[in-house]
Amino acid sequence: MAFDSIRTPAGRAENVLGGSVNYFSIAASFHVPVRVVGVVGQDFPKQHLEWLSSRNIDVSGVEMAPGKTFHWVGEYSGDMNEAKTLTTALNVFEHFDPKLSAKHRESPYVFLANIDPKLQLKVLEEVRSHKLVVCDSMNFWITGKPDELKQTLKRVDILSINSGEAALLSGETNLVVAARRIREMGPIAVVIKRGEHGAWLFAGEEMFIAPAFPVDRVVDPTGAGDTFAGAFVGHLAGAGVSRDLAKKDPRAWQSALRRAVVSGSIMASFTVEDFGIRRLMELDRTELEAREKRFLTMMTI
Amino acid sequence: MAFDSIRTPAGRAENVLGGSVNYFSIAASFHVPVRVVGVVGQDFPKQHLEWLSSRNIDVSGVEMAPGKTFHWVGEYSGDMNEAKTLTTALNVFEHFDPKLSAKHRESPYVFLANIDPKLQLKVLEEVRSHKLVVCDSMNFWITGKPDELKQTLKRVDILSINSGEAALLSGETNLVVAARRIREMGPIAVVIKRGEHGAWLFAGEEMFIAPAFPVDRVVDPTGAGDTFAGAFVGHLAGAGVSRDLAKKDPRAWQSALRRAVVSGSIMASFTVEDFGIRRLMELDRTELEAREKRFLTMMTI
C-alpha cells in the first residue's frame, strides 16, 4: 500500500493511492474474492480500506503500523516506458513483516508481490496447501539478493516480470532465451511484461504473444504491471487452474494461461488511463467486457 | 535496386544487394509472379537479374543506365529501430523515370515503392485497370512534397508506412488517430509498420494488431518494411482481393487484409536474420510454412 506522487507528460498527481496490493487486488476482485496482506501507516484513509472490503477484498491482513505509509515520488518522460524514481520513503514498509492468519494460510492461490525474496519465501512456507504460486520481483532484489531470490524461485510456479528484469535475472537480452533460463530456475511458466507492447507468455512448448490494448491516451503507467498480475492470477483462480494441470493436460494449461494473459492486458489498459488506481476504482463489469470483446476482435485473424 | 553498406550491432556488410524492389519482389514472388520497374547502373551484376528471373520475377522493366547503382550507407545502433544514414549516393536513381511497357500497364496489382510521389502518380495514371494499389512513402517526401503526396494518396487503396511516418503525415502521435486522419486522405486501409513490435492494420471498423515474429537474433533490419509489403501485396494478389471487396464483403476484405499482414510479418522476420537480401534468397517454402504455422500458434488464444 502506498501513496504515490507522479509526474508524466500528461500531468501530475500528488499523494494518490497506489501500491501493488491496491492495483492487484482490485483487478483480481473482478474474478474472485481476494485476501491481502500488507502494511499502512496511521495516515492511511480508513474509507479506502472500507471501499476495498465492499469489493470483496478481505483487508484483515492489512496491518496499520505507527508512522507513515510508504511514499513513492516518480516521473515518466518520453514514451513513458520507464519510471524515474525521485524519492522513496519506505516509512512503515521498511520493517514490514507479513503476518498471516489461519485463513490466509489456507489460500489456494498465492501472489507474491515485489518484496524482499526472503519475505516471499517466508510467506510461501506458511501457506500450506497452495495450488498455484505466482511471483513478481524487481531489479533491486535481482541485483541485491540474487541468492535469496533464486531460493524463492525454486518454489514459484509462474514468474511475472518485465522485460528489463527478465534480462537482468537471466543475463540474456534476447527474451526468448531469457525465459528459457528463468524456467530452468524453477518456474514452469514465465510472463514477460512489455508495457505498451503487450506481454509474452512462456508456458508449455510454444510462446504466446499478447499485444497490449491500444489506449487513446496514456496518462500514467504506474501500477500497470500489478494490475496485469491481478487480473492474470484472478482469472486463473476463477477458472480453478492449478499447477497440476500443466502435467495433466498441457493444452488446457497453456490455453488457460493465454486467456489469463489477455485478461491481464485488458485490465492493465484501464489502469494507465488515469493516475493511480482512479480508473480501476470506477471500472465496471460492462465496460470491462466490452473492451474484452473489442480486444479479441483486434487480435484474431 | 541498390547496393547497401550496413553496420549494425551484429556486424557489418559492404555493398550487399538491397533496394525496395529486391526485397519486395522476392517476398511477393512466393505468392504470385512479379513485374518490377526500376533502374540499376552498369556495375550491377547481371547474374542477379537472372536469378530474379528464375524466381518468376519479370525484370524487363529494370533499366540499365549509364553510371553507378544507387548506394546507401547506413548504421543501426541500440535496439536497431531506426537507421542512421551515413551516405546516400543516388547515382542513376537521381534521374529515374519509370518506363512502363504495355504489359506493365495491364498489371492488376500495383505497389508504389517509396519514390517521388509525382512519379508514383505518373505510374498510376499509366496503369489502366488496376484492382488494388498499395503505396509506401517516407519522411523525405512527407515533408518535402506534401501536396504531391496528397494527390497520390487520393488514388491509393492501401498505404503501408512505419509509425514515425504515420505520425509525421497525419500530425498525430497517437497511431489510432493518425490512421483515421490518413484514411480521410484517400486510402481505405492503412498498415502501420512498427518494427520488432509488429504492425497495426486499419481496415473496416476495427483495427488488427499483428505482433512480429520474435527472431532469435536480429542481424540487419534493412528491408524489413519492403519485405513486409511484398508478402502483404503478394498475398492479396494471390487471393484475388481487389478494392471492390471492401464494399461487397467488408468481413472478407478485413479478413483477407489481416491474413496478408500476418504473411508480411512472417516474411519480414526472415529478412532481418541476415544482411541485405541474403536470408530471403535462401528461404524456401517449407521453412516459410513452418514459421507461418508456429506464428499462428503464438498469436492464437
Interface residues (C-beta under 8 A of the other chain):
Chain A: N174 L175 V176 V177 H197 G198 W200 E206 M207 F208 I209 P211 P214 D216 R217 S255 R258 R259 V262 R294 L296 T297 M298 M299 T300 I301
Chain B: N174 L175 V176 V177 H197 G198 W200 E206 M207 F208 I209 P211 P214 D216 R217 S255 R258 R259 V262 R294 L296 T297 M298 M299 T300 I301
